[in-house]
Amino acid sequence: MATAPTRKTAKAAPKTAAKAVVRPRAKAAAPADSALPAAGAKAPAFKLPADDGSAVTLKQLAGKKVVLYFYPKDDTPGCTTEAIAFSALKKKFDAAGAVVLGVSKDTVEKHCKFRDKHGLTVRLLSDEDGKTLEAYGVWGEKSLYGRKFMGITRTTVLIDGKGMVSKVWPKVKVKDHAEEVLAAVKEL
């Protein structure tokens, strides 16, 4: 029966003539919240397809308060809870002069299935290429059970009627979040 080499025997093994290839270390992605827009800054422009077949731009929403909530994936527990909570308060957001938009990398087709399955009333925008996610600083390296991957950090951005960032909620906890955002909208 062969035994595995011990550290001592492994170190004593002769070196080969081949040189090791030294590769530069890849830069780690910056934490998602490092590039979030600051309160008082101009909100990054966007043009994204919506679940209702329209294209939505920040420019066309001028004069309205805009709630952009960025979420990781349609039809997952936290994202579903958040979308339902914002939908339940849609009439109150409307009365406060605010438009609520959910944004993820999911396709418009997936958004439609998600909307229909849960009776969602807020519009869902698709950012498949991730340019808007990057502009808002919500795309970055995440970690789950020691596994690192790129994804969306659940974040909400409140934009005033002049296109300026009023408030940012990074790394959102879903419970009571929609109510907290509504209170901030009413204060604007």
N, C-alpha and C positions, 0 to 999 in steps of 0.2 A: 504494500500500500504506500503510495507516494505521499509525502507530507508537503505542506505549503512551506515555502521558504520563510524563514524568520527574518526579522529586520536586520539582524546581524549578517545573515547570508545574502540578503538582498542588497545591502550596501556594499558588500564585498564583490558583487558581480562586476565583471569587467565592463568598462565604458565602451560604447561603440564609437566609431570614427565619425558617424553622422552628427552634424550639429543640430541642436534643437532649434526649431523655428520659434522666434520670439515675436509674438503678435501684440500690438498695442492693446491695452485694456479698453474695452468699450466704455464710453461714458454712461453712467447710470442716468436714467431719466430723472429730471427734476421732479420733486414732489408736485402733484397737481395743483396744490393751492399756492405755489410760489408765483404763478403767472395770472392769478385771478385779478380781474379788474378791481381797482380800488374805488371806494365810494367817492363820488365827485369827478371821476374820470368819464370821458366819453365812452359809451358802450360800443363795442365792436359791431360794425355793420354785418348783416347776414342776409342771405336769400336762400330759403330752404323749402322743399316741397312738403305740403301738409297732407294729412289723411283725408281731407275733403276734396283733393284734386287741385287745390290752388297752390300758388307759390307765395310765401310770406316773407316780407322784407321788414327790417326795422324802420326804414324810411316811411313805408306806408302806414306805420303805426304811430307816426308823429302826433303829438298832442294827447296820446293815451299813456297811461301807466302800463308797463309790460312786466309780467312775471315770467321769467324763463326758468323752468326747472329742468335740470339736466339729470337724467337717470340712466342706469346701466343697461337694462334689457326689458323688453315687453314681456308681460305675463310671468314675471317672477314675483315671489311674495311681497318683498318690500316695495317694488316698483308698482305693483298692482294696488297695494294699500295707499300709496302716495297718490296715484292717479285717481282713485276713487274718492279720496279726501278732497282733492282739488275740484273734482267734478261736483261733489256734494255742495261745495261753496260757490259754484260758478255764478249763480244769480247775485250773490253778495259781492263778488269781485266785479261783476258787470255794473252793479249799482254804484260801486266805488270808482268806476271809470277805468277799470283794469282789464287787460287781456291776459289770460293765462295760457302759456304754451309749454308743452312737454317736449323735450328734445333728447333723442338717442340716436345711435347708429343703425337701428333697425330700419328695414325697408318700409316704404309707404304701405305695401301690401300687408306686412306684419302688423303695422300700426292699425290698419283697418280691422283686422281680425281681433286684435287686442281691444280696440274701442268697442266693437260690436259684442264681443263676449262679455264685457263688464259694464256695458251701457255708459261708457265714458262720454262726457259732454265737453271736455276741454280739447283743444286742437293739439294734435301730435305732429311734430316736425321730424323729418328724416335727415340726418347728417351722415350719410354713408361714407363720404370721403374724409370726414372728421375735421374739416377746416374750421368750422365754427366752434367745435369742441376745443380745438387747440387755441383759437383766438380768445376764448373765455377761460382758458387755463384749467379745464376740467378733465383733459385727457392726459394720462400719465401712468407711471408704474404703480401697480397695486400688489398686495400680497395677501394670500389666503392659504392658511395651513402650511406656511413656509414656501409656497409656490409663488413665484413672481410672474406677473403678466401685465400687459397694457390694457387699460380700461377707463371707464368714466367714473369719476368720483362724484357721488350724488351731491349736487350743489344747486342753490337757487340764487338767481340774480334779479333784483328789483330795479327797473329802469323807469325814470320819471318821464313826463311828457315831452321834455326837451332832449331826450336821448342820452341823459347822463345817468350813471350808475348811482342809485340811491343807497342800496344795501346789498350785501352779499352774505349768504349763509353757506359756509364751506362744510363739507363732510356731514351732511344733513342726517339727523335721526328722524325717521318718518313720523313717529307718534306726535300728534299735535302740531306738526310743522305747518300744514296748510292754514290753520287758525292763526299761527304766529305771523305768517306772511300777510294774511288778510288784515291783521291789526296794523302792520307796518304800512300797507297800502292806504288804509284809512287815515293814517297820520300824515301822508304826503299832501 
